Amino acid sequence: MAEHRTMQRAALLDAARSLLSEGGTEALTFPALAERTGLARSSVYEYFRSRAAVVEELCAVDFPVWATDVEAAMAAAGTPEAKVEAYVRRQLELVGDRRHRAVVAISASELDDGAREKIRAAHGGLVTMVVDALRDLGQTEPRLAAMLLQGVVDAAVRRIELGAAEEPSAIADTAVAVALRGVTHT
């Protein structure tokens, strides 16, 4: 019985990812979850008390997977500059991934304070990964620089998500250039 419940919970989370990546947070409704999974709507409530609870669990499950991926890309890079570049590029490469699209949709949504705090904490963990590389590059305020760098990444993610006129590779190249050299052209 427990295994069946675990499978149904996983199916609900997978359906939530699809709904979020296809239609944003407005698409994440209990009737839609029920329809996608073939469960009765009342059954969905047995697993999650609210949309915010679905979102919180998705963050708890998906964000670490995404962060580990970014961390691995940084670990494979040799220099501090290469680590910063890997931090930016890997996040932008993940934009097409459903887990990432779901996290982006979640981050942009109206959530209760508990869910918002969990997202902030997860983002904080991501930002922490790049602090040492920025310190090694001579940043006197590496934590602040990391937060601002994540702002550049988030802006680039939004550009890619919106299907901007520029190719995703051009957006990534420019984001890396801004990250490493600011707005000066060298």
Disulfide bonds with the S-S distance in Angstrom:
none
